[in-house]
Amino acid sequence: MSKEVIQRKNRVSCIGDMSERIKLHNRSIQVPEFGTYDFTETFTGTKTVWANVQTAAGQTFFTGANIDVGLSHIIIIRYDEAVTSETWIEFNGNNLKIISVENLDENNEFLRLRCSERGDKDLGASKA
């Protein structure tokens, strides 16, 4: 009697892995009024969702005069078509900027968000 080998995809995440609460914020930038130079940045559409939050090795890159912060968190959430790289995440009092959004296996079930930390939300870190 031969045994049949069943191959399964590597499980990336499931609902049971999502044990953290995060807030998703949509960011919009308003054009400066005539005669002023400062733009207005507003966050709207706050939505709280369950997530699987993993920390990643952070790196800081110096390129010329610019400083670029590398990946700090990988977050997996249920699929939401409204989530883009312009969406910001609030987690444990810090703002996270989404670097990339990946629809896992193109099944519209889960999103993998690669993020970089932008600091404490109370210190204006969203303007980074």
One Martini backbone bead per residue (centre of mass of N, CA, C, O) as a GRO file, in nm:
protein
  128
    1MET     BB    1   0.094   0.038   0.026
    2SER     BB    2   0.060   0.364  -0.070
    3LYS     BB    3   0.155   0.688  -0.007
    4GLU     BB    4   0.027   1.003  -0.017
    5VAL     BB    5   0.149   1.309  -0.114
    6ILE     BB    6   0.089   1.620   0.047
    7GLN     BB    7   0.094   1.937  -0.074
    8ARG     BB    8   0.162   2.249   0.085
    9LYS     BB    9   0.142   2.551   0.149
   10ASN     BB   10   0.282   2.803   0.290
   11ARG     BB   11   0.195   2.943   0.576
   12VAL     BB   12   0.152   3.279   0.655
   13SER     BB   13  -0.159   3.311   0.752
   14CYS     BB   14  -0.411   3.360   1.007
   15ILE     BB   15  -0.654   3.461   1.208
   16GLY     BB   16  -0.510   3.351   1.477
   17ASP     BB   17  -0.248   3.549   1.438
   18MET     BB   18  -0.438   3.798   1.506
   19SER     BB   19  -0.346   3.992   1.810
   20GLU     BB   20  -0.346   4.285   1.699
   21ARG     BB   21  -0.407   4.632   1.725
   22ILE     BB   22  -0.482   4.858   1.458
   23LYS     BB   23  -0.448   5.173   1.284
   24LEU     BB   24  -0.603   5.324   1.008
   25HIS     BB   25  -0.481   5.595   0.795
   26ASN     BB   26  -0.581   5.851   0.593
   27ARG     BB   27  -0.395   6.051   0.368
   28SER     BB   28  -0.400   6.410   0.316
   29ILE     BB   29  -0.313   6.678   0.090
   30GLN     BB   30  -0.314   7.020   0.104
   31VAL     BB   31  -0.313   7.293  -0.058
   32PRO     BB   32  -0.189   7.584  -0.041
   33GLU     BB   33  -0.257   7.882   0.022
   34PHE     BB   34  -0.253   8.179  -0.086
   35GLY     BB   35   0.066   8.292   0.039
   36THR     BB   36   0.152   8.005   0.123
   37TYR     BB   37   0.370   7.711   0.212
   38ASP     BB   38   0.196   7.531   0.385
   39PHE     BB   39   0.079   7.233   0.423
   40THR     BB   40  -0.201   7.014   0.469
   41GLU     BB   41  -0.244   6.749   0.701
   42THR     BB   42  -0.470   6.468   0.690
   43PHE     BB   43  -0.661   6.239   0.896
   44THR     BB   44  -0.872   5.973   0.789
   45GLY     BB   45  -1.053   5.694   0.834
   46THR     BB   46  -1.051   5.541   1.093
   47LYS     BB   47  -0.929   5.198   1.141
   48THR     BB   48  -0.984   4.897   1.319
   49VAL     BB   49  -0.756   4.614   1.328
   50TRP     BB   50  -0.640   4.305   1.284
   51ALA     BB   51  -0.297   4.173   1.354
   52ASN     BB   52   0.024   4.069   1.228
   53VAL     BB   53   0.314   4.149   1.412
   54GLN     BB   54   0.645   4.212   1.282
   55THR     BB   55   0.971   4.236   1.331
   56ALA     BB   56   1.244   4.405   1.179
   57ALA     BB   57   1.535   4.481   1.054
   58GLY     BB   58   1.677   4.778   1.094
   59GLN     BB   59   1.771   5.051   0.869
   60THR     BB   60   2.017   5.300   0.782
   61PHE     BB   61   2.040   5.527   0.509
   62PHE     BB   62   2.308   5.695   0.335
   63THR     BB   63   2.231   5.940   0.073
   64GLY     BB   64   2.401   6.179   0.091
   65ALA     BB   65   2.159   6.399   0.230
   66ASN     BB   66   1.998   6.143   0.283
   67ILE     BB   67   1.761   5.970   0.497
   68ASP     BB   68   1.688   5.617   0.513
   69VAL     BB   69   1.442   5.407   0.631
   70GLY     BB   70   1.391   5.097   0.688
   71LEU     BB   71   1.269   4.815   0.776
   72SER     BB   72   1.053   4.732   1.079
   73HIS     BB   73   0.773   4.607   0.964
   74ILE     BB   74   0.543   4.325   0.952
   75ILE     BB   75   0.207   4.324   0.822
   76ILE     BB   76  -0.094   4.133   0.874
   77ILE     BB   77  -0.404   4.149   0.696
   78ARG     BB   78  -0.690   4.184   0.590
   79TYR     BB   79  -0.842   4.248   0.317
   80ASP     BB   80  -0.806   4.593   0.173
   81GLU     BB   81  -0.856   4.812  -0.089
   82ALA     BB   82  -0.786   5.090   0.076
   83VAL     BB   83  -0.498   4.995   0.102
   84THR     BB   84  -0.202   5.192   0.089
   85SER     BB   85   0.091   5.382   0.076
   86GLU     BB   86  -0.093   5.628   0.212
   87THR     BB   87  -0.119   5.462   0.452
   88TRP     BB   88  -0.140   5.467   0.803
   89ILE     BB   89   0.005   5.340   1.110
   90GLU     BB   90  -0.111   5.258   1.439
   91PHE     BB   91   0.133   5.139   1.690
   92ASN     BB   92   0.200   5.178   2.005
   93GLY     BB   93   0.215   5.509   1.945
   94ASN     BB   94   0.308   5.464   1.645
   95ASN     BB   95   0.423   5.546   1.329
   96LEU     BB   96   0.354   5.387   1.010
   97LYS     BB   97   0.500   5.343   0.701
   98ILE     BB   98   0.409   5.237   0.395
   99ILE     BB   99   0.597   5.079   0.146
  100SER     BB  100   0.425   4.803   0.100
  101VAL     BB  101   0.174   4.614  -0.093
  102GLU     BB  102   0.060   4.268  -0.050
  103ASN     BB  103  -0.116   4.025  -0.225
  104LEU     BB  104  -0.161   3.724  -0.117
  105ASP     BB  105  -0.182   3.512  -0.383
  106GLU     BB  106  -0.418   3.679  -0.515
  107ASN     BB  107  -0.694   3.624  -0.305
  108ASN     BB  108  -0.817   3.849  -0.119
  109GLU     BB  109  -0.728   3.794   0.208
  110PHE     BB  110  -0.428   3.915   0.230
  111LEU     BB  111  -0.195   4.155   0.371
  112ARG     BB  112   0.135   4.278   0.313
  113LEU     BB  113   0.309   4.507   0.526
  114ARG     BB  114   0.567   4.727   0.466
  115CYS     BB  115   0.747   4.903   0.726
  116SER     BB  116   0.819   5.227   0.873
  117GLU     BB  117   0.931   5.403   1.131
  118ARG     BB  118   0.819   5.751   1.254
  119GLY     BB  119   0.720   5.752   1.543
  120ASP     BB  120   0.563   5.953   1.746
  121LYS     BB  121   0.243   6.083   1.710
  122ASP     BB  122   0.292   6.346   1.908
  123LEU     BB  123   0.563   6.456   1.723
  124GLY     BB  124   0.500   6.472   1.404
  125ALA     BB  125   0.581   6.202   1.233
  126SER     BB  126   0.398   6.223   0.970
  127LYS     BB  127   0.601   6.444   0.823
  128ALA     BB  128   0.834   6.232   0.721
   0.00000   0.00000   0.00000
